């Protein structure tokens, strides 16, 4: 039995989303995400970061959805992890707290095996992956 996946000359929808995320263009990101049946959790936070920078009015609803999915999909997170994630998501874009929030959330993403999310947060702060 074959599975039909809608593809264009630009490739698989997931690959288009990843390219759109790298571009930081919210229109491309939303269009690419709409083609998917499900956005991976790892990409959901990267979408939040794009929205924070370009369409801040859409950031909070997206961040709340990400937080809910994080707590449901990543078993083993504690209440302290939930509090930290919520605090960091709220702190992004808040002046001098933004860098601290982004790096703390990146560390939590590393622990939750969300490497692309951690990378997006560190890239936003102009920091590479720690050694």
Number of C-alpha atoms within 10 A of each C-alpha: 3 4 5 6 8 10 11 9 5 8 10 15 20 17 12 20 23 17 15 21 22 13 12 17 16 20 12 16 22 15 14 21 23 13 16 14 8 10 15 13 18 19 21 21 25 23 28 27 27 23 23 19 15 15 12 14 10 13 20 15 12 17 22 15 13 23 19 12 14 21 16 11 12 12 9 10 15 10 10 9 14 16 11 16 24 18 14 22 25 17 18 22 17 11 9 10 13 17 20 15 23 25 20 20 25 24 20 20 21 15 12 17 13 20 17 19 25 26 20 25 27 21 13 16 14 9 12 12 10 6 3
